[in-house]
Amino acid sequence: MTAHSVLTTSTGRKIAYHRTAGAEPGIVFLGGFKSDMEGTKAVWLEDWAKSQGRAFLRFDYSGHGKSSEKFVDGAIGDWAADAQEVIETLTTGPQVLVGSSMGGWIGLLMTKRIPQCVCGLVGIAAAPDFTEDGFWAGFTDEQRQKLEADGQIALPSDYDEPYIITKRLIEDGRDQLVLREPLPLPFPVRFLQGTADTSVSVDTAVKLLNHAEGMDMRLTLVDGANHSFSDEGCLGLIAESIQDVLKRVA
């Protein structure tokens, strides 16, 4: 495993990253909630990009992986700010953003904040507005009261530890919502979604496709694929989708 590099942001956060030089437009991988840049998709896509001679960048948001700060102290706005500074500082020219789950939301925020840095988007089980439409909408009255009183609640996860959901995560998320106002995507966009995904529904994927405005958007449903979207067939489809976008922007 190669050593990672570190970018110190304007806010003092230390963001761990791996960057591979190559042809532009480059590819930037945006990971999911509580995931890191050593995940299957990120590493596989880096190897694939190398085989194509294509520039590639993967990184850990603050509070994730090898970056500084604590996960429970972070929020969507912090992680979007990390992504923006990483893209603006470490890439050259417009990039193809590949966002997984929360990374899909972060990618959509980048299209609004730094449109000059984006020439294409691939969303993998994209989860826009999930703090509001997923967590908050799904909370019971008791959970909402506990969140207000204690500042956080614990939710079971499919992994070793429960998710700690903080009041700040919910409140900050409301400042980052993308499905409540126009969402222009004036470049090639490919959304990928598994039908067996228990974290992001097909309805969410369809809602995003219908809400966004663009001339070249497609949604591909993969029967039986789950949220990880990391088996051999799914990884190949991600690569094919990136290639399709690159052909249209080259």
C-alpha positions as CSV (number, residue, x, y, z in Angstrom):
1,M,0.0,0.0,0.0
2,T,1.5,3.3,-1.0
3,A,1.7,6.2,1.5
4,H,-0.9,8.8,1.3
5,S,-0.3,12.5,0.9
6,V,-1.9,15.2,3.0
7,L,-3.6,18.5,2.1
8,T,-4.0,21.1,4.9
9,T,-7.2,23.0,4.1
10,S,-7.8,26.7,4.8
11,T,-9.7,25.6,7.9
12,G,-6.7,23.6,9.2
13,R,-8.2,20.2,8.5
14,K,-5.7,17.6,7.3
15,I,-7.1,15.7,4.3
16,A,-5.5,12.4,3.3
17,Y,-5.5,11.6,-0.4
18,H,-4.0,9.6,-3.2
19,R,-3.5,11.2,-6.6
20,T,-2.4,9.6,-9.8
21,A,-1.2,11.6,-12.7
22,G,-2.6,11.0,-16.2
23,A,-4.7,12.3,-19.0
24,E,-7.3,14.9,-18.4
25,P,-10.2,15.2,-17.8
26,G,-9.3,13.4,-14.6
27,I,-11.6,11.4,-12.3
28,V,-12.4,12.3,-8.7
29,F,-13.9,9.7,-6.4
30,L,-16.2,10.9,-3.7
31,G,-16.9,8.3,-1.0
32,G,-19.9,7.7,1.1
33,F,-21.0,8.3,4.7
34,K,-18.4,6.9,7.1
35,S,-16.5,5.2,4.3
36,D,-12.9,5.9,3.3
37,M,-10.7,6.0,0.3
38,E,-9.5,2.4,0.9
39,G,-12.9,1.0,0.0
40,T,-13.3,-1.5,-2.9
41,K,-14.7,0.9,-5.4
42,A,-12.1,3.7,-4.8
43,V,-9.1,1.3,-5.0
44,W,-10.5,-0.6,-8.0
45,L,-11.3,2.5,-9.9
46,E,-7.8,3.9,-9.2
47,D,-6.3,0.7,-10.7
48,W,-8.7,1.0,-13.7
49,A,-7.8,4.7,-14.2
50,K,-4.1,3.8,-14.2
51,S,-4.7,1.2,-16.9
52,Q,-6.4,3.8,-19.0
53,G,-3.6,6.4,-18.3
54,R,-6.3,8.7,-16.8
55,A,-5.7,11.1,-13.9
56,F,-7.4,9.9,-10.7
57,L,-7.9,11.3,-7.2
58,R,-9.4,9.7,-4.1
59,F,-9.4,11.2,-0.6
60,D,-10.9,11.0,2.9
61,Y,-13.2,13.6,4.2
62,S,-12.4,15.1,7.6
63,G,-13.4,12.6,10.3
64,H,-13.1,9.7,7.8
65,G,-10.2,7.3,7.2
66,K,-6.8,8.8,7.7
67,S,-7.9,12.5,7.7
68,S,-8.0,14.6,10.8
69,E,-11.0,15.4,13.0
70,K,-13.6,13.2,14.6
71,F,-16.5,11.8,12.5
72,V,-19.2,12.8,15.1
73,D,-18.1,16.4,14.9
74,G,-18.6,16.6,11.1
75,A,-21.5,17.4,8.9
76,I,-22.4,17.5,5.2
77,G,-21.2,21.1,4.9
78,D,-17.8,20.3,6.3
79,W,-17.4,17.3,3.9
80,A,-18.5,19.3,0.9
81,A,-16.0,22.1,1.9
82,D,-13.3,19.4,2.1
83,A,-14.2,18.1,-1.4
84,Q,-14.3,21.6,-2.9
85,E,-10.9,22.5,-1.6
86,V,-9.4,19.2,-2.6
87,I,-10.8,19.5,-6.2
88,E,-9.8,23.2,-6.5
89,T,-6.3,22.6,-5.1
90,L,-5.3,19.1,-6.5
91,T,-6.9,18.9,-9.9
92,T,-6.4,20.7,-13.2
93,G,-9.4,21.7,-15.4
94,P,-12.9,20.2,-15.3
95,Q,-13.2,16.7,-13.8
96,V,-15.5,13.7,-14.0
97,L,-16.9,13.3,-10.4
98,V,-17.8,9.8,-9.3
99,G,-19.9,9.9,-6.2
100,S,-20.9,6.9,-4.1
101,S,-24.0,7.3,-1.8
102,M,-23.3,10.4,0.2
103,G,-20.6,11.1,-2.4
104,G,-23.4,11.5,-4.9
105,W,-24.9,14.3,-2.8
106,I,-21.4,15.9,-2.4
107,G,-20.9,15.7,-6.2
108,L,-24.2,17.4,-6.8
109,L,-23.2,20.2,-4.4
110,M,-19.9,20.6,-6.3
111,T,-21.9,21.1,-9.6
112,K,-23.6,24.1,-7.9
113,R,-20.5,25.5,-6.1
114,I,-17.7,25.0,-8.6
115,P,-19.4,24.2,-11.9
116,Q,-16.2,25.2,-13.8
117,C,-14.5,22.2,-12.2
118,V,-17.1,19.6,-13.3
119,C,-17.5,18.2,-16.8
120,G,-19.4,15.0,-16.0
121,L,-21.0,13.1,-13.1
122,V,-21.4,9.4,-12.3
123,G,-23.6,8.7,-9.3
124,I,-23.5,5.3,-7.6
125,A,-26.6,4.8,-5.4
126,A,-26.6,8.6,-5.0
127,A,-28.1,9.7,-1.7
128,P,-29.0,13.4,-2.0
129,D,-30.7,15.0,1.1
130,F,-30.5,11.8,3.1
131,T,-30.1,13.5,6.4
132,E,-33.6,15.0,6.0
133,D,-35.4,12.6,3.8
134,G,-33.8,9.5,5.3
135,F,-32.7,10.0,8.9
136,W,-35.1,12.9,10.0
137,A,-38.1,11.6,8.1
138,G,-37.6,8.2,9.6
139,F,-37.1,9.2,13.2
140,T,-39.9,8.5,15.7
141,D,-41.1,11.3,18.0
142,E,-39.1,9.8,20.8
143,Q,-35.9,9.8,18.7
144,R,-36.5,13.4,17.7
145,Q,-36.9,14.4,21.3
146,K,-33.8,12.5,22.3
147,L,-31.8,14.2,19.5
148,E,-33.0,17.6,20.8
149,A,-32.2,16.8,24.4
150,D,-28.9,14.9,24.0
151,G,-27.6,16.3,20.8
152,Q,-27.2,12.9,19.3
153,I,-28.7,9.4,18.9
154,A,-27.3,6.1,18.0
155,L,-28.7,4.1,15.0
156,P,-28.0,0.5,14.2
157,S,-25.8,-0.1,11.1
158,D,-24.8,-3.0,9.0
159,Y,-21.3,-2.6,10.2
160,D,-19.5,-3.1,13.6
161,E,-20.5,0.1,15.3
162,P,-23.8,2.0,15.3
163,Y,-24.1,5.3,13.5
164,I,-24.0,8.3,15.8
165,I,-26.4,10.9,14.3
166,T,-25.9,14.3,15.7
167,K,-28.3,17.3,15.9
168,R,-25.7,19.3,14.0
169,L,-25.6,16.7,11.1
170,I,-29.4,17.1,10.7
171,E,-29.4,20.9,11.0
172,D,-26.4,21.5,8.8
173,G,-27.9,19.0,6.2
174,R,-30.8,21.4,5.8
175,D,-28.5,24.0,4.4
176,Q,-27.1,21.6,1.8
177,L,-30.4,20.2,0.3
178,V,-30.4,19.9,-3.5
179,L,-33.9,18.4,-4.2
180,R,-35.8,21.5,-3.1
181,E,-34.6,23.9,-5.8
182,P,-33.6,23.7,-9.5
183,L,-30.6,21.4,-10.1
184,P,-29.1,22.0,-13.6
185,L,-26.6,19.4,-14.7
186,P,-25.4,20.6,-18.1
187,F,-23.0,17.8,-18.8
188,P,-23.2,14.0,-19.2
189,V,-24.7,12.3,-16.1
190,R,-24.9,8.6,-15.4
191,F,-26.8,7.4,-12.3
192,L,-26.4,3.7,-11.3
193,Q,-28.7,2.1,-8.8
194,G,-29.2,-1.4,-7.4
195,T,-32.7,-2.8,-7.0
196,A,-31.8,-4.6,-3.8
197,D,-30.3,-1.5,-2.1
198,T,-31.7,-1.2,1.4
199,S,-30.1,2.2,2.1
200,V,-31.1,4.1,-1.0
201,S,-34.3,3.2,-2.8
202,V,-35.0,3.0,-6.5
203,D,-37.7,5.7,-5.8
204,T,-34.9,8.0,-4.6
205,A,-32.9,7.4,-7.8
206,V,-36.0,8.1,-10.0
207,K,-36.8,11.2,-8.0
208,L,-33.3,12.6,-8.6
209,L,-33.4,11.8,-12.3
210,N,-36.8,13.5,-12.6
211,H,-35.7,16.5,-10.5
212,A,-32.4,17.3,-12.2
213,E,-32.3,19.3,-15.4
214,G,-29.9,18.1,-18.2
215,M,-29.7,17.1,-21.8
216,D,-27.7,13.9,-21.3
217,M,-28.8,12.1,-18.2
218,R,-29.4,8.3,-17.8
219,L,-30.4,6.1,-14.9
220,T,-29.4,2.4,-15.0
221,L,-31.0,-0.1,-12.6
222,V,-29.1,-3.2,-11.8
223,D,-31.4,-6.1,-10.7
224,G,-30.3,-7.6,-7.4
225,A,-27.4,-5.2,-6.7
226,N,-27.1,-3.9,-3.2
227,H,-25.8,-0.7,-1.7
228,S,-22.1,-1.6,-1.9
229,F,-22.4,-1.9,-5.7
230,S,-19.0,-3.6,-5.6
231,D,-19.2,-7.0,-7.3
232,E,-17.4,-7.6,-10.5
233,G,-20.3,-6.7,-12.7
234,C,-21.1,-3.5,-10.9
235,L,-17.5,-2.4,-10.9
236,G,-17.4,-3.0,-14.7
237,L,-20.6,-1.0,-15.1
238,I,-19.1,2.0,-13.2
239,A,-16.0,1.9,-15.5
240,E,-18.2,1.7,-18.6
241,S,-20.3,4.7,-17.4
242,I,-17.1,6.7,-16.8
243,Q,-15.9,5.9,-20.2
244,D,-19.2,6.9,-21.7
245,V,-19.0,10.2,-20.0
246,L,-15.4,10.8,-21.0
247,K,-16.2,10.0,-24.7
248,R,-18.8,12.8,-24.6
249,V,-16.6,15.4,-23.0
250,A,-13.2,14.7,-24.6
